[in-house]
Amino acid sequence: MNLYSLLVTSAVIAFAITPVIIWAAKKFLILDFPWRPHPGILHKKPVPRAGGLATYIAIGVTYLIYLLFTDGSVTDKHIIGIIIAGALVVVVGILDDKYDLNPYIRLFTNFLAAGIIVAFGVGITWFTNPFGGHIRLDEIVINFNFPDILPFGFFAGVHSIVLLADIFAFIWIVWVMNALNWSSGVDGQLSGIAAIGLLALGVAANRYLAADPSQLAVGVLAFIAAGAYLGFLPWNFYPQKIMPGYGGATLAGMILATISILAGAKLATTSLLLIVPLVDGVWAILRRLIQHRSPVWGDKEHLHHQLLALGLSKPQVVIFYYFLVSISAYLALTLDNKGRFFAITVGGVILLALLFSLARVVKKIEKTVK
């Protein structure tokens, strides 16, 4: 099976299984009630949650189909780790969708999921130096492959704990999981962002496949996951029939973060791809700390909330997000390392300024209305 057939297969499975998940969510009252005490709620009637289960099933089934067509000869330990960690994330997501778990409990399970992935051998041992040269290896890359603790038997077989590499991977995975979850408030928002980002990483992996066969596993997972979120999107787009829920959002963030590491430490590529939700996440933490609030408790001041307050409709906000993420994906795939670093720096400053300005404008509007 080629990568694009995996994309289609996963999309078809996700599209077909989602109505079953909608039925189950209604039957077991896994619903987002508009009267529950959360400031970010935007809908007026109960909406099924647990959409993460649909995308997870699509990813798992498609990967099994792929293994059948390849006789299981290309099973990748990292993907197995992602699937196991994904199961944890989705189960916790369903529990949160049903019972509204404490944010600190959710954060702890994020740590646990990231720990599982790191235990399966995922670590940031290096990344490209945007200011490096073109001849000496130590100028081209920045290494984090130290200190190296003695190898021992672990999930990934004989495995060494490379302290800095594993710590950076752990932080990166948890951060992207939460940033994606914060950008899931509007119908179709999360699904579209995830699909575009995953597809872009899959295309990037496919480019280097001939030179680096290890990119096959990256491309396979990226295209399968992209298809899962594309197939889920018609049910999630306005007016949404189901939400991705906490499990769907954190699963997308976990896969995106992990793929970016496995793709050869393409952290700059992924940071540019996801610059809008990542910067929005930074702004969320900053404003909550400034207001002497916990950064893990939700509010109604994310970028999509501000755009809605300015009068944009939900579909307009989501299409605006798609446009920004698509532009980011194009730049991430076409710019060189220095260009991506420049785009991230300039784009990050512009987005932070925009978020700060919008917050002030919206507050003035709200005072005028009152």
N, C-alpha and C positions, 0 to 999 in steps of 0.2 A: 504493500500500500504506500502511495506517495503522500507527502505531507498535506496536500490540498484535499485528498480524499478523506484523510483523517479529520480535517476541518469540517467537511460536509457531514460525515458520519456522526461526529459529536453533536453538531448543530441539530440534526434530525432527531437524535435520541433525546436531547434536551427539550426540543420543541414538543416531542410526543409525550414525554414523561411529566412535563410541568402541569398539565390539567389534572393528573392523578395526585400530584402534590397539593394542588389547590383544593381538591376534594378532601384530602386527608387533613389539611390544615383547618378547613371549615368544620369537619367532623370532630376533631379533637380541640377545637377552639384555640388554635395557634394563630391568633389574629392580633393585628395592631389596632387597638381600640382608640378612637380619637380623644376619648376622655381620660386616658391614662396620663399620669403626671410626668410628662416629658415636654420640655419647652420647644423641641424641634419638630413636633408633629404638624403636618401640613394638610392632611386629608380630613374629610368630614364624616366618613363612615368606616366601619371596620374593614380592614384589608388583610387577606391571608399573608402570613409570613412564611418562614422556612424555605425560601427559594434556594438557599444554599444546598439543600438536599438534592434538588433537581440537577444543578450544575455538577455536584460531586458524583452523582450516579452516572451522568453523561461522560464525565472524564474517566471514571473507573471502568465502565463498560467498554468504551472506545479503546482504552489502553489494553484491555484484555483481548479485544478483537485484533488489535495490532500484534500482540504477542502470538496469537494463533496463526496469523499470516506469516510471521517471521520465525515460527517454531520456538519462540521464547529465547532465541539466541542473543538478543540484544537487550535483555532485561538490565536495567540500570539501577544500581543500589540507591542512587540519589532520588530517583523517581519513586522507588518503594518507600523511602523515608518521607517524601512529600505526601504520598497517599495515606500513610499511617498518621502523620501529623494532620492531614486534611480531615481524616475521620474524627479526630479529637475536636478540631475547630468546628466542624459541622454539628456534632452532637451537642457541644456547648452552645452553639448558635441556636439550635432548636430549643434547648432549655431556656435560653435567654429570650427567645421569641415568645415562649409560653409564660415564663415566670418573671421576666425582667430582672436578671441577676445583677448583683452589685457590680459596678464597674471595676472594682479592684479584683473581684473574682475573675472577671473576663480578662483583665490584664495578666493575672497569674497564669491563666491557661494559654495566653499568647506566649508567655515566657516558656511554658512547657512545650508548646508546639515548635517554637524556634529551637529549643534545646534538642528535640528529637531530630530535627533536620540537621543540625550541627553534628549530632552523634552519628549520623549516616555519612559523614565525611564532607559536608559543605562548609567551606571556610574562605574568607577573603585573604588569600596569601599575598596578593599584590594588586595594584591597579596602575593604569597608565598615568605617567606624569605628564600633565598638560604643558608643562614648561620644559620638558626634557628634550634631549638631542635626538639624533638619528643613528648614532654609531654605537656608543657605549650602552650596554644593557642597563647599568645602574642609573643612566640618565633617562632612559625610556620608561622604566617602571619604578614604582616605589614598593618595596617588599615589606611584608608583615609575617614572614615565615619564621618567627622566633617569639619567645623561647619555645623550643621543641621538647615536649615532655616525652619520656620513653614510651614506645608503642605498646599497646596491650590489646587483648581481644575485646571488641565492642560490636555494636550493631553493624558497622560497616566492615566487619572483618578485623584484620590487624590494622589498628588505627592509632595515629599519633595525635595528641592534643597539641595544636599549635596555638598557644594562648592568645596572642594578639589577633591572629587570623580568625579564631573562633569567636572571640569577644566582638569583633567588628561585624562579623556575619550575624551574630545573635542580635545586636542592636539594630542593624539594618533591616532584618526581617521583621522584628517587632514594630519598628517605626513605620514601615510601609503598610503593614497590616492595619495599623490604627489610622493612618492617613487616608487609606482607601475607605475605611469604615465611616470616617467623617464626611466623605463625599458621596453619600448614598441616600440623601434626603429627598430627592425629587424623582418622580417616575422615570425610569430608564437611565438615570444618571450613572449609577455604578456599573450596570451591565455594559453600557456603551464604552465607558472609559476603560474597563477591563478588556473588552474585546479588541479595541484599537491598540492598546498597549501590548497585549499578548501577541497580536498579529504582527506588530512591528518587530518585536523581539524574535518571533519565529522567522520572519524574512531576513533579519540580520544573521541568525544562526545558519539559515540556508545558504547565504552568500559564502560563508567560510567552510561549508561542509566538505568540499573537495580537498582543501588544505588541512582541515582538522576534523577527522571522523568523529571525534567526541562530541561535536556539535549536533550529531544526529539525535541524541537523546533530548537535547535542549529544544531542537526544532519540533520533535514529536510532541513533547509536552506542551509547548507554546501553541501549536496549531490545534491540538485537542482541546486545551482549555479555552482558547479563543472561540472555537466552534461551540463549546458548551454555553458560553455567555451570549454568543450571537443567537443561538437557538432559544435561549431563555428570554432574550430582549423583547420579542413581540408580545409576550405575556406581561412584561414589566413596563413597557412603554405606556405613555399616557393614553387613556386612563388605565392605570395599572390594575391587573387582575391578581397580582401577587408581588410581594416585595422580596428582594434577595435576602433580607434579614441579616442579622449579625454574622451568621455562618457564611452566607454568600459573599459578603463584603470582605471579611477577613481571609477567606479562602483565596479570593482573587489577589489580595495584597501579598499573601504568603507565597503564592506561585510566582507572581511577578518578581518579588524580591529574590527568591531562590534562583529563578531562571537567570536573572541578571548576574548572579555570582557564577553559576555554572557556565554561562556564555563567555567566560573569560574576564570576569570582574568588570562587566560593562555597567558600572554604577553611574557613570556620567550619562550614558545613553538612557538608562532607566530614569535617572533624575530629571533629564530633559523631557522624556516621554510623559512623566507624571508631575511635571513642575507645578501645575495648577493645584492638584490636591495636596502635594507635599508642602507648598508654600502656605496654602490655606491652613494646613495642620500646624505649621510653625506659628502662624498668626493666632490660631486658636489657643495654643499653649501660652503665648506671650500675653494675650489680653486677659486670660483667666488668672494668670499669676499676678498681673498688674492689679486686677480687681480682687486680689486675695481670695481666689477660689481655687479649688482643686482642678488640675488640668484634665482629669479623666471624666468629670461630670459635664454632660452635654449642655448646649445652649442654642440660641436661635440667631447666631451672628456669623454663620459661615457665609462664604461668597454666594451660594445659591439662595440663602435667606435674604441677603442684601439685594440681590437682583430681583427677587420676587417683591420685595418691599418697594422697589422703584417702579413697579407696575408691569414687569414682564410676566408672561404666562409661563406655566410649567414647561410646555413644549419648547417655548422660546429659550428658556434657561438651559434646558438640556441640549438643544441644538447648538447653543453658544458654547457649551462645554465640549461637545463633539468637535466643533470647529477648532477650538484652542488645542485640544489634545491631538487632533489630526495635523495641525501645523507643527506642533511639538514633535510628533512622530516623524514627519517629513524632515525636519531639521536634524533630529537624532540619527536618521539613516543617511543623511547626505553630508553633514559637516564632519570635519576631522576632529581630533581630540581637543586642539586649542579652540576650534570654533564652537564645539559643544560647551566647553568650560566658559567661554565668553557669553554664549547664549544663556546658560544657566545663571551666571552672575547678573547680567543685565535684566533678563526676564524675571529673576527673583526679586530684584530691587523694584522693578516696575509693578509687579504683582502686589508686593507688600505695600507700596505707596497707594495702589488702587484700593486695596482692602481697607487701609487706614482712612482714605478719603471717603469711601462708600459708607463706612461706619459712621462718620461724622454727618454726612448728608442724610442718611436714613434717620439718625437721631433727631435732626432738625425737622424732618418731615413728620416724624411721630409726635414731636412737641406741637407742631402747627395743627395737626389733626386733633390732638387733645384740646 
